[in-house]
Amino acid sequence: MAFRVRNVMADQDAADFLESRDIFATPVVSIDGELIVGFRRERIDALLGLAG
């Protein structure tokens, strides 16, 4: 599964992207355009089709 890590401390564009959406916490996972704030394994699994 391909993924990209963006460090908001080193990548101003990534920080600006989150700030423009009123997101001020990490981690943030984006799956098919849905932003998931925090580590929410159940939601991530569901979006990836891994929920059983």
mmCIF file of the N, C-alpha and C atoms, coordinates in Angstrom:
data_MODEL
# 
_entry.id   MODEL 
# 
loop_
_atom_site.group_PDB 
_atom_site.id 
_atom_site.type_symbol 
_atom_site.label_atom_id 
_atom_site.label_alt_id 
_atom_site.label_comp_id 
_atom_site.label_asym_id 
_atom_site.label_entity_id 
_atom_site.label_seq_id 
_atom_site.pdbx_PDB_ins_code 
_atom_site.Cartn_x 
_atom_site.Cartn_y 
_atom_site.Cartn_z 
_atom_site.occupancy 
_atom_site.B_iso_or_equiv 
_atom_site.pdbx_formal_charge 
_atom_site.auth_seq_id 
_atom_site.auth_comp_id 
_atom_site.auth_asym_id 
_atom_site.auth_atom_id 
_atom_site.pdbx_PDB_model_num 
ATOM 1   N N  . MET A 1 1  ? 0.843   -1.162 0.000  1.00 0.00 ? 1  MET A N  1 
ATOM 2   C CA . MET A 1 1  ? 0.000   0.000  0.000  1.00 0.00 ? 1  MET A CA 1 
ATOM 3   C C  . MET A 1 1  ? 0.897   1.236  0.000  1.00 0.00 ? 1  MET A C  1 
ATOM 4   N N  . ALA A 1 2  ? 0.678   2.097  -0.939 1.00 0.00 ? 2  ALA A N  1 
ATOM 5   C CA . ALA A 1 2  ? 1.480   3.318  -1.041 1.00 0.00 ? 2  ALA A CA 1 
ATOM 6   C C  . ALA A 1 2  ? 0.982   4.356  -0.039 1.00 0.00 ? 2  ALA A C  1 
ATOM 7   N N  . PHE A 1 3  ? 1.911   5.106  0.506  1.00 0.00 ? 3  PHE A N  1 
ATOM 8   C CA . PHE A 1 3  ? 1.545   6.189  1.418  1.00 0.00 ? 3  PHE A CA 1 
ATOM 9   C C  . PHE A 1 3  ? 2.628   7.250  1.385  1.00 0.00 ? 3  PHE A C  1 
ATOM 10  N N  . ARG A 1 4  ? 2.292   8.413  1.906  1.00 0.00 ? 4  ARG A N  1 
ATOM 11  C CA . ARG A 1 4  ? 3.257   9.513  1.961  1.00 0.00 ? 4  ARG A CA 1 
ATOM 12  C C  . ARG A 1 4  ? 3.217   10.106 3.362  1.00 0.00 ? 4  ARG A C  1 
ATOM 13  N N  . VAL A 1 5  ? 4.381   10.319 3.927  1.00 0.00 ? 5  VAL A N  1 
ATOM 14  C CA . VAL A 1 5  ? 4.502   10.951 5.239  1.00 0.00 ? 5  VAL A CA 1 
ATOM 15  C C  . VAL A 1 5  ? 4.845   12.413 5.019  1.00 0.00 ? 5  VAL A C  1 
ATOM 16  N N  . ARG A 1 6  ? 4.120   13.279 5.718  1.00 0.00 ? 6  ARG A N  1 
ATOM 17  C CA . ARG A 1 6  ? 4.417   14.711 5.648  1.00 0.00 ? 6  ARG A CA 1 
ATOM 18  C C  . ARG A 1 6  ? 4.612   15.211 7.077  1.00 0.00 ? 6  ARG A C  1 
ATOM 19  N N  . ASN A 1 7  ? 5.733   15.842 7.319  1.00 0.00 ? 7  ASN A N  1 
ATOM 20  C CA . ASN A 1 7  ? 6.085   16.355 8.640  1.00 0.00 ? 7  ASN A CA 1 
ATOM 21  C C  . ASN A 1 7  ? 5.711   17.831 8.712  1.00 0.00 ? 7  ASN A C  1 
ATOM 22  N N  . VAL A 1 8  ? 4.687   18.157 9.497  1.00 0.00 ? 8  VAL A N  1 
ATOM 23  C CA . VAL A 1 8  ? 4.222   19.541 9.557  1.00 0.00 ? 8  VAL A CA 1 
ATOM 24  C C  . VAL A 1 8  ? 5.239   20.474 10.203 1.00 0.00 ? 8  VAL A C  1 
ATOM 25  N N  . MET A 1 9  ? 6.195   19.925 10.913 1.00 0.00 ? 9  MET A N  1 
ATOM 26  C CA . MET A 1 9  ? 7.250   20.759 11.501 1.00 0.00 ? 9  MET A CA 1 
ATOM 27  C C  . MET A 1 9  ? 8.280   21.176 10.447 1.00 0.00 ? 9  MET A C  1 
ATOM 28  N N  . ALA A 1 10 ? 8.407   20.393 9.393  1.00 0.00 ? 10 ALA A N  1 
ATOM 29  C CA . ALA A 1 10 ? 9.404   20.673 8.364  1.00 0.00 ? 10 ALA A CA 1 
ATOM 30  C C  . ALA A 1 10 ? 8.789   21.061 7.020  1.00 0.00 ? 10 ALA A C  1 
ATOM 31  N N  . ASP A 1 11 ? 7.492   20.859 6.860  1.00 0.00 ? 11 ASP A N  1 
ATOM 32  C CA . ASP A 1 11 ? 6.820   21.080 5.575  1.00 0.00 ? 11 ASP A CA 1 
ATOM 33  C C  . ASP A 1 11 ? 5.720   22.129 5.768  1.00 0.00 ? 11 ASP A C  1 
ATOM 34  N N  . GLN A 1 12 ? 6.012   23.360 5.440  1.00 0.00 ? 12 GLN A N  1 
ATOM 35  C CA . GLN A 1 12 ? 5.059   24.447 5.651  1.00 0.00 ? 12 GLN A CA 1 
ATOM 36  C C  . GLN A 1 12 ? 3.782   24.254 4.847  1.00 0.00 ? 12 GLN A C  1 
ATOM 37  N N  . ASP A 1 13 ? 3.882   23.699 3.641  1.00 0.00 ? 13 ASP A N  1 
ATOM 38  C CA . ASP A 1 13 ? 2.684   23.443 2.842  1.00 0.00 ? 13 ASP A CA 1 
ATOM 39  C C  . ASP A 1 13 ? 1.747   22.463 3.559  1.00 0.00 ? 13 ASP A C  1 
ATOM 40  N N  . ALA A 1 14 ? 2.310   21.438 4.169  1.00 0.00 ? 14 ALA A N  1 
ATOM 41  C CA . ALA A 1 14 ? 1.499   20.470 4.919  1.00 0.00 ? 14 ALA A CA 1 
ATOM 42  C C  . ALA A 1 14 ? 0.846   21.149 6.122  1.00 0.00 ? 14 ALA A C  1 
ATOM 43  N N  . ALA A 1 15 ? 1.589   21.970 6.826  1.00 0.00 ? 15 ALA A N  1 
ATOM 44  C CA . ALA A 1 15 ? 1.044   22.699 7.981  1.00 0.00 ? 15 ALA A CA 1 
ATOM 45  C C  . ALA A 1 15 ? -0.067  23.647 7.536  1.00 0.00 ? 15 ALA A C  1 
ATOM 46  N N  . ASP A 1 16 ? 0.142   24.348 6.441  1.00 0.00 ? 16 ASP A N  1 
ATOM 47  C CA . ASP A 1 16 ? -0.869  25.275 5.925  1.00 0.00 ? 16 ASP A CA 1 
ATOM 48  C C  . ASP A 1 16 ? -2.138  24.536 5.504  1.00 0.00 ? 16 ASP A C  1 
ATOM 49  N N  . PHE A 1 17 ? -1.970  23.364 4.886  1.00 0.00 ? 17 PHE A N  1 
ATOM 50  C CA . PHE A 1 17 ? -3.110  22.553 4.468  1.00 0.00 ? 17 PHE A CA 1 
ATOM 51  C C  . PHE A 1 17 ? -3.988  22.212 5.666  1.00 0.00 ? 17 PHE A C  1 
ATOM 52  N N  . LEU A 1 18 ? -3.380  21.737 6.749  1.00 0.00 ? 18 LEU A N  1 
ATOM 53  C CA . LEU A 1 18 ? -4.160  21.383 7.937  1.00 0.00 ? 18 LEU A CA 1 
ATOM 54  C C  . LEU A 1 18 ? -4.769  22.614 8.581  1.00 0.00 ? 18 LEU A C  1 
ATOM 55  N N  . GLU A 1 19 ? -3.985  23.668 8.699  1.00 0.00 ? 19 GLU A N  1 
ATOM 56  C CA . GLU A 1 19 ? -4.488  24.896 9.334  1.00 0.00 ? 19 GLU A CA 1 
ATOM 57  C C  . GLU A 1 19 ? -5.690  25.459 8.570  1.00 0.00 ? 19 GLU A C  1 
ATOM 58  N N  . SER A 1 20 ? -5.664  25.379 7.256  1.00 0.00 ? 20 SER A N  1 
ATOM 59  C CA . SER A 1 20 ? -6.776  25.905 6.457  1.00 0.00 ? 20 SER A CA 1 
ATOM 60  C C  . SER A 1 20 ? -8.064  25.124 6.689  1.00 0.00 ? 20 SER A C  1 
ATOM 61  N N  . ARG A 1 21 ? -7.940  23.958 7.281  1.00 0.00 ? 21 ARG A N  1 
ATOM 62  C CA . ARG A 1 21 ? -9.102  23.120 7.600  1.00 0.00 ? 21 ARG A CA 1 
ATOM 63  C C  . ARG A 1 21 ? -9.365  23.086 9.099  1.00 0.00 ? 21 ARG A C  1 
ATOM 64  N N  . ASP A 1 22 ? -8.760  24.055 9.820  1.00 0.00 ? 22 ASP A N  1 
ATOM 65  C CA . ASP A 1 22 ? -8.913  24.158 11.279 1.00 0.00 ? 22 ASP A CA 1 
ATOM 66  C C  . ASP A 1 22 ? -8.484  22.887 12.004 1.00 0.00 ? 22 ASP A C  1 
ATOM 67  N N  . ILE A 1 23 ? -7.438  22.252 11.498 1.00 0.00 ? 23 ILE A N  1 
ATOM 68  C CA . ILE A 1 23 ? -6.881  21.066 12.148 1.00 0.00 ? 23 ILE A CA 1 
ATOM 69  C C  . ILE A 1 23 ? -5.547  21.476 12.763 1.00 0.00 ? 23 ILE A C  1 
ATOM 70  N N  . PHE A 1 24 ? -5.451  21.313 14.084 1.00 0.00 ? 24 PHE A N  1 
ATOM 71  C CA . PHE A 1 24 ? -4.255  21.733 14.808 1.00 0.00 ? 24 PHE A CA 1 
ATOM 72  C C  . PHE A 1 24 ? -3.672  20.603 15.630 1.00 0.00 ? 24 PHE A C  1 
ATOM 73  N N  . ALA A 1 25 ? -3.981  19.377 15.260 1.00 0.00 ? 25 ALA A N  1 
ATOM 74  C CA . ALA A 1 25 ? -3.481  18.202 15.971 1.00 0.00 ? 25 ALA A CA 1 
ATOM 75  C C  . ALA A 1 25 ? -2.948  17.199 14.966 1.00 0.00 ? 25 ALA A C  1 
ATOM 76  N N  . THR A 1 26 ? -2.084  16.347 15.421 1.00 0.00 ? 26 THR A N  1 
ATOM 77  C CA . THR A 1 26 ? -1.579  15.249 14.601 1.00 0.00 ? 26 THR A CA 1 
ATOM 78  C C  . THR A 1 26 ? -1.678  13.980 15.422 1.00 0.00 ? 26 THR A C  1 
ATOM 79  N N  . PRO A 1 27 ? -1.711  12.831 14.814 1.00 0.00 ? 27 PRO A N  1 
ATOM 80  C CA . PRO A 1 27 ? -1.591  12.578 13.375 1.00 0.00 ? 27 PRO A CA 1 
ATOM 81  C C  . PRO A 1 27 ? -2.909  12.857 12.647 1.00 0.00 ? 27 PRO A C  1 
ATOM 82  N N  . VAL A 1 28 ? -2.765  13.062 11.352 1.00 0.00 ? 28 VAL A N  1 
ATOM 83  C CA . VAL A 1 28 ? -3.916  13.176 10.462 1.00 0.00 ? 28 VAL A CA 1 
ATOM 84  C C  . VAL A 1 28 ? -3.684  12.203 9.320  1.00 0.00 ? 28 VAL A C  1 
ATOM 85  N N  . VAL A 1 29 ? -4.681  11.387 9.055  1.00 0.00 ? 29 VAL A N  1 
ATOM 86  C CA . VAL A 1 29 ? -4.609  10.421 7.962  1.00 0.00 ? 29 VAL A CA 1 
ATOM 87  C C  . VAL A 1 29 ? -5.650  10.829 6.934  1.00 0.00 ? 29 VAL A C  1 
ATOM 88  N N  . SER A 1 30 ? -5.253  10.837 5.673  1.00 0.00 ? 30 SER A N  1 
ATOM 89  C CA . SER A 1 30 ? -6.178  11.155 4.586  1.00 0.00 ? 30 SER A CA 1 
ATOM 90  C C  . SER A 1 30 ? -6.376  9.910  3.738  1.00 0.00 ? 30 SER A C  1 
ATOM 91  N N  . ILE A 1 31 ? -7.640  9.481  3.628  1.00 0.00 ? 31 ILE A N  1 
ATOM 92  C CA . ILE A 1 31 ? -7.977  8.322  2.803  1.00 0.00 ? 31 ILE A CA 1 
ATOM 93  C C  . ILE A 1 31 ? -9.124  8.729  1.898  1.00 0.00 ? 31 ILE A C  1 
ATOM 94  N N  . ASP A 1 32 ? -8.873  8.711  0.598  1.00 0.00 ? 32 ASP A N  1 
ATOM 95  C CA . ASP A 1 32 ? -9.889  9.088  -0.394 1.00 0.00 ? 32 ASP A CA 1 
ATOM 96  C C  . ASP A 1 32 ? -10.531 10.429 -0.062 1.00 0.00 ? 32 ASP A C  1 
ATOM 97  N N  . GLY A 1 33 ? -9.726  11.385 0.387  1.00 0.00 ? 33 GLY A N  1 
ATOM 98  C CA . GLY A 1 33 ? -10.209 12.725 0.655  1.00 0.00 ? 33 GLY A CA 1 
ATOM 99  C C  . GLY A 1 33 ? -10.787 12.935 2.044  1.00 0.00 ? 33 GLY A C  1 
ATOM 100 N N  . GLU A 1 34 ? -10.989 11.866 2.803  1.00 0.00 ? 34 GLU A N  1 
ATOM 101 C CA . GLU A 1 34 ? -11.483 12.006 4.177  1.00 0.00 ? 34 GLU A CA 1 
ATOM 102 C C  . GLU A 1 34 ? -10.302 12.158 5.123  1.00 0.00 ? 34 GLU A C  1 
ATOM 103 N N  . LEU A 1 35 ? -10.341 13.212 5.927  1.00 0.00 ? 35 LEU A N  1 
ATOM 104 C CA . LEU A 1 35 ? -9.279  13.458 6.895  1.00 0.00 ? 35 LEU A CA 1 
ATOM 105 C C  . LEU A 1 35 ? -9.685  12.888 8.245  1.00 0.00 ? 35 LEU A C  1 
ATOM 106 N N  . ILE A 1 36 ? -8.834  12.058 8.801  1.00 0.00 ? 36 ILE A N  1 
ATOM 107 C CA . ILE A 1 36 ? -9.084  11.433 10.095 1.00 0.00 ? 36 ILE A CA 1 
ATOM 108 C C  . ILE A 1 36 ? -8.067  12.013 11.064 1.00 0.00 ? 36 ILE A C  1 
ATOM 109 N N  . VAL A 1 37 ? -8.543  12.741 12.066 1.00 0.00 ? 37 VAL A N  1 
ATOM 110 C CA . VAL A 1 37 ? -7.669  13.373 13.046 1.00 0.00 ? 37 VAL A CA 1 
ATOM 111 C C  . VAL A 1 37 ? -7.498  12.416 14.224 1.00 0.00 ? 37 VAL A C  1 
ATOM 112 N N  . GLY A 1 38 ? -6.246  12.142 14.564 1.00 0.00 ? 38 GLY A N  1 
ATOM 113 C CA . GLY A 1 38 ? -5.960  11.185 15.627 1.00 0.00 ? 38 GLY A CA 1 
ATOM 114 C C  . GLY A 1 38 ? -5.856  9.788  15.047 1.00 0.00 ? 38 GLY A C  1 
ATOM 115 N N  . PHE A 1 39 ? -5.379  8.868  15.854 1.00 0.00 ? 39 PHE A N  1 
ATOM 116 C CA . PHE A 1 39 ? -5.250  7.488  15.391 1.00 0.00 ? 39 PHE A CA 1 
ATOM 117 C C  . PHE A 1 39 ? -6.543  6.754  15.722 1.00 0.00 ? 39 PHE A C  1 
ATOM 118 N N  . ARG A 1 40 ? -7.411  6.645  14.729 1.00 0.00 ? 40 ARG A N  1 
ATOM 119 C CA . ARG A 1 40 ? -8.707  5.986  14.889 1.00 0.00 ? 40 ARG A CA 1 
ATOM 120 C C  . ARG A 1 40 ? -8.710  4.726  14.038 1.00 0.00 ? 40 ARG A C  1 
ATOM 121 N N  . ARG A 1 41 ? -8.126  3.679  14.597 1.00 0.00 ? 41 ARG A N  1 
ATOM 122 C CA . ARG A 1 41 ? -7.910  2.439  13.855 1.00 0.00 ? 41 ARG A CA 1 
ATOM 123 C C  . ARG A 1 41 ? -9.190  1.899  13.220 1.00 0.00 ? 41 ARG A C  1 
ATOM 124 N N  . GLU A 1 42 ? -10.298 1.926  13.932 1.00 0.00 ? 42 GLU A N  1 
ATOM 125 C CA . GLU A 1 42 ? -11.541 1.374  13.387 1.00 0.00 ? 42 GLU A CA 1 
ATOM 126 C C  . GLU A 1 42 ? -11.974 2.122  12.124 1.00 0.00 ? 42 GLU A C  1 
ATOM 127 N N  . ARG A 1 43 ? -11.862 3.444  12.150 1.00 0.00 ? 43 ARG A N  1 
ATOM 128 C CA . ARG A 1 43 ? -12.262 4.247  10.983 1.00 0.00 ? 43 ARG A CA 1 
ATOM 129 C C  . ARG A 1 43 ? -11.299 4.017  9.823  1.00 0.00 ? 43 ARG A C  1 
ATOM 130 N N  . ILE A 1 44 ? -10.011 3.974  10.120 1.00 0.00 ? 44 ILE A N  1 
ATOM 131 C CA . ILE A 1 44 ? -9.004  3.723  9.082  1.00 0.00 ? 44 ILE A CA 1 
ATOM 132 C C  . ILE A 1 44 ? -9.250  2.366  8.438  1.00 0.00 ? 44 ILE A C  1 
ATOM 133 N N  . ASP A 1 45 ? -9.443  1.325  9.261  1.00 0.00 ? 45 ASP A N  1 
ATOM 134 C CA . ASP A 1 45 ? -9.703  -0.010 8.732  1.00 0.00 ? 45 ASP A CA 1 
ATOM 135 C C  . ASP A 1 45 ? -10.955 -0.024 7.858  1.00 0.00 ? 45 ASP A C  1 
ATOM 136 N N  . ALA A 1 46 ? -12.008 0.663  8.302  1.00 0.00 ? 46 ALA A N  1 
ATOM 137 C CA . ALA A 1 46 ? -13.244 0.698  7.522  1.00 0.00 ? 46 ALA A CA 1 
ATOM 138 C C  . ALA A 1 46 ? -13.029 1.351  6.169  1.00 0.00 ? 46 ALA A C  1 
ATOM 139 N N  . LEU A 1 47 ? -12.324 2.464  6.139  1.00 0.00 ? 47 LEU A N  1 
ATOM 140 C CA . LEU A 1 47 ? -12.087 3.154  4.868  1.00 0.00 ? 47 LEU A CA 1 
ATOM 141 C C  . LEU A 1 47 ? -11.195 2.352  3.921  1.00 0.00 ? 47 LEU A C  1 
ATOM 142 N N  . LEU A 1 48 ? -10.317 1.533  4.507  1.00 0.00 ? 48 LEU A N  1 
ATOM 143 C CA . LEU A 1 48 ? -9.443  0.693  3.682  1.00 0.00 ? 48 LEU A CA 1 
ATOM 144 C C  . LEU A 1 48 ? -10.068 -0.649 3.339  1.00 0.00 ? 48 LEU A C  1 
ATOM 145 N N  . GLY A 1 49 ? -11.278 -0.874 3.826  1.00 0.00 ? 49 GLY A N  1 
ATOM 146 C CA . GLY A 1 49 ? -11.938 -2.138 3.556  1.00 0.00 ? 49 GLY A CA 1 
ATOM 147 C C  . GLY A 1 49 ? -11.392 -3.293 4.368  1.00 0.00 ? 49 GLY A C  1 
ATOM 148 N N  . LEU A 1 50 ? -10.797 -2.977 5.521  1.00 0.00 ? 50 LEU A N  1 
ATOM 149 C CA . LEU A 1 50 ? -10.188 -4.012 6.354  1.00 0.00 ? 50 LEU A CA 1 
ATOM 150 C C  . LEU A 1 50 ? -11.057 -4.388 7.545  1.00 0.00 ? 50 LEU A C  1 
ATOM 151 N N  . ALA A 1 51 ? -12.169 -3.676 7.718  1.00 0.00 ? 51 ALA A N  1 
ATOM 152 C CA . ALA A 1 51 ? -13.043 -3.951 8.874  1.00 0.00 ? 51 ALA A CA 1 
ATOM 153 C C  . ALA A 1 51 ? -13.688 -5.320 8.687  1.00 0.00 ? 51 ALA A C  1 
ATOM 154 N N  . GLY A 1 52 ? -13.747 -6.047 9.769  1.00 0.00 ? 52 GLY A N  1 
ATOM 155 C CA . GLY A 1 52 ? -14.274 -7.411 9.686  1.00 0.00 ? 52 GLY A CA 1 
ATOM 156 C C  . GLY A 1 52 ? -15.604 -7.500 10.241 1.00 0.00 ? 52 GLY A C  1 
# 
